[in-house]
Structures are given as structure tokens and as C-alpha cells.
């Protein structure tokens, strides 16, 4: 399975359109009624990443709209383009389908030797996403291995602070998205807590992936309750489709999200039953749309 870091590095390979798959269109037939839901359910487009290559971003957006999703987070930025399109063009396509694009995943590895190059990359990216009109730009990974030190983590915190200052000048909030490795310890310090403690809370927020927090041994509700100002957006995720594993108790998570006044959250599906991303994303939408604790 392609991981997030490799996906971001190779995003340009996923931008080309292909032939429309009849089975995809048929699987969406009759689903248009889902779009009538008043619930504001978001989707991280990484969930449909393979289909972008197979049939093009417009068909993928149409599919997401037919499922009922209203709020999108992208994962296809490259060289000033969003899924190969000018940001304003992509925004219009999304809006014309009755959806909004409020967040974007993108990022760069950082070294002090490449600081000027990396910051120039971010300047272009911020300008593009300002044109796109997102509220959030989120880096969804950072390099951590057995040799990583607290000094390395502090360097990344400082790096994120700098990007956060730049993004804030364009009225965009910059954030970081976790996996489960942040719940390992370095020198007796939990990586996730170290990051939370060492970024500027006014310039770097955290997009919590609730599944990865739990898989790492953390408590999503406790983090939301104890650090309400540091979480602005949420990934609702399960092992595969939302609700399918039985591992995740989403109700207290949503209750705390609403208590914290978190308005933007996105379904992300990384693994699919029977290798069918459309069915998995639709099942996830239906599960949440029918949950009485979801507004």
C-alpha cells in the first residue's frame, strides 16, 4: 500500500486522467439523494487517490458529491497546481458541485542546508492555496527513525513555526497531521507531546487523526479535552471503512469535537474492503450520516 509520504512526493504522477470506469459510475447510481443530507461531512481526497489517476479529478469530485460529501481536503498539490489545475479552476469545479475545499495536505522535508529552497517552495504553495481559498494547510508527515533526537524534533518544530508564520500572513492556518509513530518515545519523551509543547500554538495547529492516535496508544478524547486550543481539524478514520472494525468509539470523539467547537473534519479511508474505494467511502459516509451523534 502506498504510504502518505510517498504519495505526496509522487503526487504529480496521479494527476493525469484516464478512462471512466463503468463499474464506478454504476456504483454511484442512485446515490445522488445522499447529497440532500444536511450533515456537513468532509472527505480527504486521498481516500480516492487511485481513481484520480484512473479517471481524472473531475469524475472523482463528481463521485464525492454524489455520495453526499460537502467538505473536501486535497492531497494533490504540485508546483503551483492542485490536481494539475490552476487553484481557482479547481475551486470553481468543487463549488459548482455544491462542495467546499477547506483544507489541503502537502509538505516538504526540511534540512538547514536546504532552508532557502524549502521556504521558497512554501511561498509558492501558500500563494496557490490562498487562491484556492482553503482555511488550512497541513503537513501530514515528518521523518522519524531510530536515530531521531529531540534536537531533530525541535528543528522541525521551529520549521513548522516558520511555515505557520508565513501561512498566517495569507490568513491560512498551518497544521500537522499525526500517524501512530508520534506515540513512540525519544529520550523518555513522547514525540506527540513534545511537538505539541514546542510549536507556537498561535501559528501551528494539529489535525488529529483519531485512529492513529488510538493505534499508537493515545486517547483522542483526552487530547481534545486537555488541549482544546491546539486542535482545529480532525480526521475521522477506522481500520478500513468508518465503523467497520468495531475498534473505534466515535460518539465521545464527536461529543468532544463539538464541545471544542471544531467545525471541520474529514473522513479518510486508506484501506478498502474488496479493493473498492468508492464503496468504502460511500459506506463511511452512510455510517456517519445515520449516526445520531453527528450533526
Secondary structure, 3 states (H helix, E strand, C coil): CCCHHHHHHCHHHHCCCCCCCHHHHHHHCCCHHHHHCCCCCEEEHHHHHHHHHHHCHHHHHHHHHHHCCCEEEECCEECCEECCEEHHHHHHHHHHCCCEEEEEECCCCCCHHHHHHHHHHHHHHHHHHHHHCCCEEEECCCCCCCCCCHHHHHHHHHHHHHHHHHHHHCCCEEEEECCCHHHCEECCEEHHHHHHHHCCCCCCEEEEEHHHHHHHCCCHHHHHHHCHHHEEEEEECCCCCCCCCCCCCHHHHHHHHHHCCCCEEEECCCCCHHHCHHHHHHHHHHHHHCCCCCC
